Amino acid sequence: MDRIRQALDRAREERARAKDVASTGFNDQQSSTLQPSTTTAAGKGAAALRGSPASLIYTQTRVFTPSAELLEDNRILNPASSEPAASAFRMLRTQVLQRMDGKGWRSLAVFSPTARDGKTTTAINLAASLASDHLHSVLLVDFDFKHPAVAARLGLSPEFGADDVLTGRARIEDCLYHPAGFERFVILPARNTLANSSEVLAGPRCRELVSELRSRYPERIVLFDLPPVLNADDALAFAPQVECGLVVVAESRTRRTDLVRTIELLHKTQIVGTVLNQAIDVPSGY
């Protein structure tokens, strides 16, 4: 009888532990490279979220742990860092939030005139900084199908991505990833280039996807990383689907004529501001 009672007690303890894991959406192995959370999603479409933005629990989004060394090499910042660059992104975050909140906007495209202006790095750091504001969650979508780079910058090798969703090979919930250590921040990466990317971005499937991403959670801000405006027509084809945009330029690299031309081409898009990246003179101290 004692052995039977002990076996029953162990079974109850194991069931209780399993219930605890399911209720939190995390398991003990989620600090490894990539682990899906254990709880099934409530609802369809994007991965389900429970709780307030300050304490989100991911129920289908896959969790991965970026390498600290890789983040440093790729200039991906800790939003809470005291570094001047992190402080600059917090200032950018506050200005962007004020302008978006004033209009009730929740979708933002990150543009640049040409390549190597720092668009993707800025998009990631801004998304992480926006997510550190406890009133919002953030989804960063890689729609740069000419040169997808968001996943690589974070050390992620996704099984599925935005290109798979748009071509019907995967569901949204199969393609969302949360980088551990970045609260309230989820990415929808791109895996591959698309030969007909501008047509895809302007097509009905993309419009449906963007509408779903924007409407599913009212407190969520959706950022889109796009190819440079002057290098392809992708950004212009997609621009009508977002409420506003941010233009990234690089000091000593971006030509004035390229910036002027970019603003002219985006004249139908509400531009909330311009980011001067790779600045040479950085103010120090208070």
N, C-alpha and C positions, 0 to 999 in steps of 0.2 A: 504493500500500500504506500509506503514511504517513497519508493521509486516512482510509482505512478503519480503521486502528488507532486514530486519534484519535476517530473516531466511536464505535467500540466502547468505548473508555475512558470517553467521556462517558456512554454508555448505562449502563455499570456504575455510574458515580457517581450517576446519577439514580435507579437502582434502589435503591442503598444509602441515599440520602436518603429515598426513599419508605418504605423499610423502617423507618428510624429514626422517622419521623413516626408510622407505624402502631403501632410498639411502645410509644410513649409516650402515645398517645391525644390528643395535642395537635398543633396546627399553628401556623405563624407568624402566622396571622390571628386567633388566638383572643383577642387583646387588644381586638378590636373589640366592638361592642355585643352581638352574639349569634352564637355559632358552635357547631355540634355537634362533638363530638370525632370523630375519624376512624375509630377502631377499632370493629368490630362487637361487640355484647355477647355474653358467654359466658353462656348460660342465658336464661331467660324471666322475665317479670314486671318488677320494678324494674330500673333501670340497673345494669349489672354494675360491680363494683369489684374492683380487684386490689391486692395489697400489704397491709401492716399499716395500722392507722388513722393512724399517724404519717406515712405516705407513700403516700396513696391515689392511684390513677390511675383517672380516670373514663373509661369506655369507650363510653358512650352519652349520658350526661348532658350537656346543653347548657351551655356556659360563657358567661357574660355579665359585663361589667365595669360595676359601679354607679358613678355619678358621685359623686365625693368631696363636691361641693357639696350634692347631693341627700341623701346620707347625713347630712351635718351638719345640714341643714335638718330632717330627719326624726328626729334624735337617735339615729341608728344609730351605735354606737361601735366603735372598733377594740378588740378584746378585750385587746390588749397595751398599750393606752394607760395613761399614768400619771394620767389624769383621775380625780377622785374617783368619778364615776359608773361608770367602767369598773372601778375597784377594788371598788365596791359589787356589781357584777354578778359579779365573780370570787368574792366572798364568798358571794353567792347560789348560784353554780354549785357551789361546794364543799359547801355545806349540802345542796343538792338531790342531788348525786351520792352523798354519804354516806348519805342516807336511802333513795335508790333502790337503791344497791348493797347495802345491808344487807338488803334484801328480794328482791334479784334482779330488780327492776323495770326495764323498758326503754321504757315508754310513759307519757307525761305530758300531761295536758290543761291548758291555761291558761285559767282562768275569770276573770270579773269580774262584779260584781253588775249594773252598768249600763254604758251607753256612756260614752266619754271618760274611763275610768279609766286608760287607758294599757296596756291588755291586749296589743294587737298589737305595740307598741313593746317592751314587756317580753319578749314571746315571741321576737321577733327577736334582741334583745340577749342573752337567756339562751341561745338556741340557738347563737349565735356564740361565746359564752363557753364553753359546754359543749364545743363542737367544738374549742376551743383546748386542751382537755385531750387529751393525745396518746394516751390509751387508748381514746378513743371517736370515732365519727363521729356526725353528727347529721342527721336529716331533719326539717324543719319543714313541717307540712301545714296549709294554709289550708282549714279546714272552716267558716269563717264565711260561709255562703252568703246571709246577710242583707246583709252589707257586706264583701265580700272586700277586703283591703287590703295583704296581705303583698307581693304583686308590685309594687304602686305605691310602697310605701315603699322598695323597693330599685331602682326605676327599670326594672322589667322589664315588657314587654308580651308575655305568653306566647302562643304559638300554640295550645296546648292546656293544660288545667288539670284539677284534681281533679273539677270538675263534669262534664267530658267523660268522665273515666274512669268515674264513677258512673252516667252515663247511656248508657254503651256506645259513645261516639263516638270514643274514643281508648284507646290502651294506656298502661299506667303508664310504660313507658320513653320515651314520646313527651312526657311532661309533667314531667320532672325537670330542674332547672336548678341550676347551681353558680355562686354569685357569686364572681368572681375576687377574690383577696385575703383570702378567708375559708376557711382550710384545713378540710377534712373536713366541710364544711357544704353541704347540698343542700336545696332547697325544692321542694315540690309545691304550686304556687300554685292559686288558684281564679280563673277568668276572669269568671264571671257569677253572678248570683243564681239561686236555685232556688225556685220558688213552693212546692213541697212538700218543703222542705229537711229538716224534722224526720223525715218519713216515709222519705226517702232515707237519712238518717244512721242510722236505726234498722233499715234493711232488710238483707236478706241480702247484697246486692252490697257494701255498705259493710263489713259484718262480714268478708267474704272479703278485701277490700282491706286492712283494718287488720291482719288476721292475717298476710297476706303481707308487709306492711311491717315488722311486728314480728319476724317469724321469719327473714327472709332473711339478715340479718347479725347475729350474736350480740353484737357490740360496739356496735351502733348504737342510739342513743337516738332515739325518735320523739316529737316534740312536736306537739300539735294546738292550733291557734288556733280558738276557737269563739265564737259570738255571746254577748253578755251573758246571764247566767242569768235575770235578771228581765225581759228584753225579749222573749224567745221561748222555746219549749220545746226548741229544737235541742240546747242543751248538756245538758239532762237526758236527752233521747232518746239521746244519744251516750255519756254518761258511763259506762255499764256496760261499754263496750268498751276502756276504758283502765285501767291498774293504779293510777294515782294522779293527783292534781290539785294545782294551785297556784292560789291566789286572789289577784288583783291588785286593790288598792283605792287610791284617790287621796286624799291628805291635803286636807282642807277641801272635798272634793267628795262622796266616798262617805258616805252616811248610815249610822249605826250600825244602824238597823233593817234597812236593805237588806243589810248584811253578815250580820247574824244570820239573816235569812230565806234568804240564799244558802247559808250553811252548813247550815241545816236541810234545804233541798231537796237538798243534795249529801250527805246523811248516809250514803248507801251507798257513797260514793267515799272512798278513802283520801286525805286532804288532807295533803300534806307540809309545807305552810306557807302563810303569807300575806305578800305583798309590799306594803310601803307605798311607793307611787309618788308622784312630784311632791312629795317632802318639802321642807318650808320650811327646816328646820334641818339643815344638812349638816355633820357634823364635819370639821374640817380638821386637817392634820398627822398625825403618827404617833399 
